[in-house]
Amino acid sequence: AREGSNGWAARTIVARDLDLEKWYTVVVEANVPEGFYAVHVDGVSEPLELESFFTKGRTPSKLTHLSFATWNDGAGTFYVDNVSVQGN
């Protein structure tokens, strides 16, 4: 996870040593108005509360996109299934 205005090298590890042959449930709870989000791997790690990304020098006003990526130091291929976005 990347926090606030930190550079790409400054990131928080949410869960280490995950089994590449196993599916995990990753939970992200975004509090857009307050500028924070919490993320954890269900059954593996406790929720970490992190400062949200900054867009043009300020916290975003709403959630408009959801994306997934792997870094160049990771295992590479990953699969995403059963994504849901809930909110009010």
Stockholm file with secondary structure:
# STOCKHOLM 1.0

chainA/1-88         AREGSNGWAARTIVARDLDLEKWYTVVVEANVPEGFYAVHVDGVSEPLELESFFTKGRTPSKLTHLSFATWNDGAGTFYVDNVSVQGN
#=GR chainA/1-88 SS CBCTTCCTTCBCCSCSSCCTTSCCCEEEEEETTTTEEEEEETTTSCCEEEECCCBTTBCCSSCCCCCCCCCTTSCCCCCCCSCCCCCC
#=GC SS_cons        CBCTTCCTTCBCCSCSSCCTTSCCCEEEEEETTTTEEEEEETTTSCCEEEECCCBTTBCCSSCCCCCCCCCTTSCCCCCCCSCCCCCC
//
